[in-house]
Structures are given as C-alpha cells and as structure tokens.
Amino acid sequence: MRTSGAACWALQLLACFTLGLAAPRSHYCERADVAWRAYRAPAAFEARVQSLAGDRLATLQVRRVLRRQGGWPRRHAVLRLRLPPTDKDACTGRFEVPLKNRQNYIIFAERAGHMAVALGPPLRRTRKLLRRIRAVYSPGYIRQAKVEPMHSVRTTPGSGVRLECRATARPPPRITWYRDGRPVTEIALRRLRVLNYRRRSVLTIKHAKLADSATYECRAQGAIGPPAITSANVSVLPPAPDISYSSPCPMPGPTTFCLNGGTCLYFEQVQEAACKCPEGFNGQRCENKEASNRSIMEGND
C-alpha cells in the first residue's frame, strides 16, 4: 500500500530531528532533494499564483500536470493551496522561496478535499527543474543502490581516519553507517563525524583511539531493492616497538604464544612479550584477522 505524501514528509522530518546533538552532521538532505520529492509526492504540477491569503494560503491555476493523484489535478483547474509551516531546519530552510503573484512554481502536493496540501516548499519553475522531474517519472528511471568497495585503514593513536563510501541509485541512495553492527547515529562521540553528499558519504574520526578499532559498514538504500553494503576495518595500533631491543621469547613454547604465524619477541626493558604479526593479522597475539572489503551490489544498470 502506498504511503501518503504527507506521511512520508512527516517521517522524514522525524528522522532528521531525532538525530539530535549526538548525531553526525549532514550536508545532504534527502527531504530537499528534488528527485526524492518527485518520487514520493502523490501529485506534482506547475501552477501560476493568482492570489495570496496570508503566508499559508494561495489560489493558483494549474498550468502543467507532471503527476496525477488519480484524476487530480486537471490542467487549467483553479486550486486553493495550503502551504506547510516554515521549516526551521537549516537543511531545507535555504530552499524556501516566498510566493509572488503571477509567478509560476512547481508544487509537490496531495489532495485534501477541495484543497491541495503542499508537501514542502514550492519551487521556482525552471527548465532544468522540469527536466529533472520528468526524468523521475520516465520509464526505467528507478534503479537500486550500488556501492564501491572501501579500503581498510591501519593507523596509530592520535591520527585521523577517513572512510569514503561511494554509492549510486535513482533516486539518490540513503546512506547510513554502522560500527561493529551498531548505527553510528547512536554513538555520541564528537570525534566521529559523517558528512553526506548526493552520491557519497564520508566518515571521519579525529584523534583516533585504540577503542576506535572496529569494522565500519556503509549501507546504501535505494527506493527499491535491498541495501548495497561495503565495509572496511579500522585498526588503531600502538606504535611498533623497537625490535632492536628485543630478543626471542624465553618462555616455554614461544611458538604457541603468537597465533597465525606471528613472531614472539621479548622486551627486556618492560619485561613483556609481544607479537610481530604477519600481513593481514593484528592484536596482541595476532589473533584478529583483518576482514577484506566486501561490496554487495544488487540490480542491473
């Protein structure tokens, strides 16, 4: 069953506001993306403003119908339009434009009795905007998400970490990040930040700590199909000890202390044993295997 345009809009508002102060900040806002607005709206049309009644009501005449909700609206019909409250969120606030008489606008709306209820701010009509909206309504436009593989990172405490997830879909994919299976939005760390763009997302960690070692997963969800997933390991390791001050481990069975082919070394100064791990393994005893990148791509071009 198709969710109403108003319901979709309300869900998107809730999703953005529930991120709160602990959530990563975002440059890209799906609610302001024309492709997503066109895809979700029950009706879309170009209309000319005839009169205004306050800030939230307008009378307009339909000039061009881009998508109908049933048989509504009809070309040349005169409609009363109810506008949504002013969006205080900086994500979409810059897209709002004041309506002016005798000007043409693109309206995404749904029918409510004899009125039209706008789903988000009307947009000034331009040829480029019309082409973008028509592309959404053309056959074969919708494509499920694909992602490119990410690269794992090995670094030392205090360094910066940057993971970039590139994804494509039509409309643009919704990208979310997970750390060891937990949504990043639930991790209240100021050092952890996510910047979303139209077709990519960047996760950065400032002043990495040993606790930041984890598997970071990027999930790109399109309008259809399962999410496309790619992951990368972040290994924050202490600086490598100076092996010139080490000697082979004197303990019985030193080959059993280090796993996966690691070399056991003993440091006289601190009187501790450590392992020099082969490529692809880490941990105190080389017990952790670095997972390879994986990319799950669904759908065809």
C-alpha positions as CSV (number, residue, x, y, z in Angstrom):
1,M,0.0,0.0,0.0
2,R,1.4,3.4,-0.9
3,T,2.2,5.7,1.9
4,S,0.7,9.2,1.6
5,G,2.9,12.1,0.7
6,A,2.1,13.9,4.0
7,A,3.0,10.8,5.9
8,C,6.3,10.4,4.0
9,W,7.1,14.1,4.7
10,A,6.4,13.7,8.4
11,L,8.6,10.6,8.6
12,Q,11.4,12.4,7.0
13,L,11.1,15.4,9.4
14,L,11.1,12.9,12.4
15,A,14.2,11.2,11.0
16,C,16.2,14.4,10.8
17,F,15.2,15.8,14.1
18,T,15.7,12.6,16.1
19,L,19.4,12.7,15.2
20,G,19.9,15.3,17.9
21,L,23.2,16.7,19.1
22,A,25.0,13.4,19.2
23,A,24.2,12.6,15.6
24,P,26.7,13.2,12.8
25,R,26.1,16.3,10.8
26,S,25.0,16.1,7.2
27,H,25.5,18.3,4.1
28,Y,22.9,16.5,2.0
29,C,19.3,16.4,2.9
30,E,17.0,13.9,1.3
31,R,13.9,15.9,2.1
32,A,15.2,18.7,0.0
33,D,16.3,16.5,-2.9
34,V,14.0,17.1,-6.0
35,A,14.2,13.5,-7.2
36,W,13.0,12.2,-3.8
37,R,10.3,14.8,-3.5
38,A,9.0,14.0,-7.0
39,Y,9.2,10.2,-6.4
40,R,7.2,10.4,-3.1
41,A,4.6,13.0,-3.9
42,P,1.2,11.7,-5.0
43,A,0.8,14.7,-7.3
44,A,3.2,17.2,-9.0
45,F,2.3,20.2,-11.2
46,E,3.3,23.6,-12.4
47,A,0.9,26.4,-11.3
48,R,0.6,30.1,-11.6
49,V,-0.2,32.1,-8.4
50,Q,-3.4,34.2,-8.8
51,S,-3.7,35.5,-5.2
52,L,-2.3,35.1,-1.7
53,A,-4.1,35.0,1.6
54,G,-1.5,35.4,4.4
55,D,1.6,33.3,4.5
56,R,0.0,29.8,4.2
57,L,-2.8,30.0,1.7
58,A,-2.7,30.7,-2.0
59,T,-5.0,30.5,-5.0
60,L,-3.4,29.2,-8.2
61,Q,-4.1,27.9,-11.6
62,V,-2.6,24.6,-12.9
63,R,-0.6,25.2,-16.0
64,R,1.1,21.8,-16.4
65,V,0.5,18.4,-14.8
66,L,3.5,16.3,-14.1
67,R,1.9,13.5,-12.0
68,R,-1.7,13.0,-11.1
69,Q,-3.2,11.5,-7.9
70,G,-6.0,9.6,-9.5
71,G,-7.5,12.1,-12.0
72,W,-6.4,15.1,-9.9
73,P,-5.5,17.8,-10.7
74,R,-6.6,18.8,-14.1
75,R,-4.9,21.3,-16.3
76,H,-6.3,24.8,-16.0
77,A,-8.1,23.9,-12.8
78,V,-8.1,26.6,-10.1
79,L,-7.0,25.3,-6.7
80,R,-6.6,26.5,-3.2
81,L,-3.2,25.6,-1.9
82,R,-2.2,25.2,1.8
83,L,1.5,25.6,2.5
84,P,3.4,23.8,5.2
85,P,4.8,25.8,8.2
86,T,8.1,27.4,7.7
87,D,10.8,24.8,8.1
88,K,13.3,26.0,10.8
89,D,15.7,23.2,9.9
90,A,18.8,24.6,8.1
91,C,18.6,21.5,5.9
92,T,15.7,22.8,3.9
93,G,15.3,26.4,5.0
94,R,17.5,27.7,2.2
95,F,15.2,26.2,-0.3
96,E,12.1,28.1,0.8
97,V,11.0,30.9,-1.5
98,P,8.2,33.4,-0.9
99,L,5.3,33.1,-3.3
100,K,4.6,36.0,-5.6
101,N,1.5,36.8,-7.6
102,R,1.6,36.0,-11.3
103,Q,4.7,33.8,-10.9
104,N,5.0,30.1,-11.8
105,Y,6.0,27.4,-9.3
106,I,6.4,23.6,-9.2
107,I,4.2,22.2,-6.5
108,F,4.5,18.7,-4.9
109,A,1.2,18.1,-3.2
110,E,-1.6,15.7,-2.2
111,R,-5.4,16.2,-2.4
112,A,-7.3,17.1,0.8
113,G,-11.0,17.6,-0.1
114,H,-11.2,20.5,-2.4
115,M,-7.7,21.8,-1.5
116,A,-4.2,20.9,-2.4
117,V,-1.7,20.5,0.5
118,A,1.9,21.3,-0.4
119,L,4.5,18.7,0.6
120,G,7.3,21.0,1.3
121,P,8.1,24.5,-0.1
122,P,7.1,25.2,-3.7
123,L,10.0,25.6,-6.1
124,R,10.5,28.3,-8.7
125,R,9.8,26.9,-12.2
126,T,12.9,26.5,-14.4
127,R,13.5,24.4,-17.5
128,K,16.3,22.5,-15.7
129,L,13.9,21.7,-12.8
130,L,11.2,20.4,-15.2
131,R,13.7,18.2,-16.9
132,R,14.8,16.7,-13.6
133,I,11.3,16.0,-12.5
134,R,10.2,14.5,-15.8
135,A,13.3,12.2,-15.7
136,V,12.0,10.8,-12.4
137,Y,8.6,10.0,-14.0
138,S,10.1,8.4,-17.1
139,P,10.1,4.6,-17.5
140,G,13.2,2.9,-16.3
141,Y,14.3,5.8,-14.0
142,I,14.3,3.9,-10.7
143,R,17.5,1.9,-10.0
144,Q,18.5,0.1,-6.9
145,A,21.7,1.0,-5.0
146,K,25.2,0.0,-5.8
147,V,28.4,0.8,-3.8
148,E,32.1,0.8,-4.5
149,P,34.5,-1.1,-2.2
150,M,36.1,0.8,0.7
151,H,39.7,0.3,1.8
152,S,40.7,-0.7,5.3
153,V,42.8,1.6,7.4
154,R,45.7,0.9,9.8
155,T,46.9,3.9,11.9
156,T,48.2,4.9,15.3
157,P,46.6,6.7,18.2
158,G,46.0,10.4,17.7
159,S,45.9,10.2,13.9
160,G,42.9,11.0,11.7
161,V,40.8,8.4,9.9
162,R,38.8,8.9,6.8
163,L,36.4,6.4,5.1
164,E,34.6,7.3,1.9
165,C,31.6,5.4,0.7
166,R,30.6,6.0,-2.9
167,A,27.1,4.8,-3.9
168,T,24.7,5.3,-6.8
169,A,20.9,4.8,-7.1
170,R,17.9,6.5,-8.6
171,P,16.7,8.5,-6.7
172,P,20.0,9.0,-4.8
173,P,20.6,6.4,-2.1
174,R,20.1,6.9,1.6
175,I,23.5,6.2,3.2
176,T,23.9,5.0,6.8
177,W,27.0,3.9,8.8
178,Y,27.4,1.2,11.3
179,R,30.3,0.4,13.7
180,D,30.5,-3.3,14.6
181,G,26.8,-3.6,13.7
182,R,25.7,-0.5,15.7
183,P,24.3,2.6,14.0
184,V,26.8,5.4,14.1
185,T,24.0,7.8,14.9
186,E,23.7,6.1,18.3
187,I,27.4,6.7,19.2
188,A,27.8,10.0,20.9
189,L,31.3,10.9,20.0
190,R,32.3,14.4,18.9
191,R,35.4,12.9,17.3
192,L,33.2,10.9,15.0
193,R,31.6,12.7,12.1
194,V,29.6,11.8,9.0
195,L,29.2,14.1,6.0
196,N,26.6,13.0,3.4
197,Y,26.6,14.1,-0.2
198,R,24.3,13.3,-3.1
199,R,26.2,10.1,-4.1
200,R,28.8,9.6,-1.4
201,S,29.3,9.7,2.3
202,V,32.4,10.4,4.3
203,L,33.1,9.2,7.9
204,T,35.9,10.8,9.8
205,I,37.5,10.1,13.2
206,K,39.6,12.8,14.8
207,H,42.4,11.8,17.2
208,A,41.8,8.1,16.8
209,K,42.0,5.9,19.9
210,L,42.5,2.2,20.3
211,A,38.8,1.8,21.1
212,D,38.0,3.1,17.6
213,S,39.3,-0.2,16.1
214,A,36.3,-1.8,14.6
215,T,34.5,-2.8,11.4
216,Y,32.8,0.1,9.8
217,E,30.0,-0.7,7.4
218,C,28.3,1.6,4.8
219,R,24.8,0.7,3.7
220,A,23.2,2.4,0.8
221,Q,19.4,2.0,0.5
222,G,17.7,2.9,-2.7
223,A,14.0,3.4,-3.4
224,I,13.8,-0.3,-4.4
225,G,15.7,-3.5,-3.6
226,P,17.9,-4.5,-0.7
227,P,20.7,-2.2,0.6
228,A,24.1,-2.3,-1.0
229,I,26.8,-2.8,1.6
230,T,30.5,-2.3,1.8
231,S,32.8,-2.4,4.9
232,A,36.3,-1.6,6.0
233,N,38.3,-2.4,9.1
234,V,39.9,0.4,11.1
235,S,42.9,-0.8,13.1
236,V,44.3,1.7,15.6
237,L,47.5,0.1,16.8
238,P,50.1,1.4,19.3
239,P,53.4,2.4,17.7
240,A,55.5,-0.6,16.8
241,P,58.2,-1.3,19.5
242,D,61.8,-1.0,18.6
243,I,62.7,-4.6,17.8
244,S,66.4,-3.8,18.2
245,Y,65.9,-4.0,22.0
246,S,64.1,-7.3,21.8
247,S,65.1,-11.0,21.8
248,P,63.3,-14.3,21.1
249,C,60.8,-15.2,23.8
250,P,62.4,-17.3,26.5
251,M,59.1,-18.7,27.7
252,P,58.4,-22.4,27.0
253,G,56.8,-23.0,23.7
254,P,57.1,-19.4,22.3
255,T,55.6,-20.5,19.0
256,T,52.3,-21.1,20.8
257,F,52.1,-17.6,22.2
258,C,51.7,-15.9,18.9
259,L,48.9,-17.1,16.6
260,N,48.6,-17.2,12.8
261,G,52.3,-17.3,12.2
262,G,53.3,-14.3,14.4
263,T,56.8,-13.9,15.7
264,C,57.2,-13.8,19.5
265,L,59.6,-11.1,20.8
266,Y,60.6,-10.3,24.4
267,F,61.5,-6.8,25.5
268,E,63.9,-6.7,28.4
269,Q,63.1,-3.1,29.4
270,V,59.5,-3.7,30.2
271,Q,59.8,-7.5,30.7
272,E,56.9,-8.3,28.4
273,A,56.3,-10.4,25.3
274,A,54.7,-9.1,22.2
275,C,54.0,-10.4,18.7
276,K,55.1,-9.2,15.4
277,C,52.1,-10.1,13.2
278,P,52.2,-11.1,9.5
279,E,50.3,-9.1,7.0
280,G,46.5,-9.4,7.4
281,F,46.6,-10.0,11.2
282,N,46.7,-7.8,14.3
283,G,46.1,-7.9,18.0
284,Q,48.3,-8.7,21.0
285,R,48.8,-12.3,19.9
286,C,47.9,-11.8,16.2
287,E,44.5,-13.3,16.9
288,N,42.5,-10.9,14.8
289,K,42.2,-11.3,11.0
290,E,41.5,-8.2,9.0
291,A,38.3,-8.7,7.1
292,S,38.5,-8.0,3.4
293,N,36.3,-5.4,1.8
294,R,33.0,-6.6,0.6
295,S,30.6,-5.0,-1.7
296,I,27.1,-6.3,-2.3
297,M,25.7,-4.9,-5.5
298,E,22.2,-5.6,-6.4
299,G,20.4,-4.8,-9.7
300,N,21.4,-4.0,-13.2
301,D,22.1,-0.8,-14.9
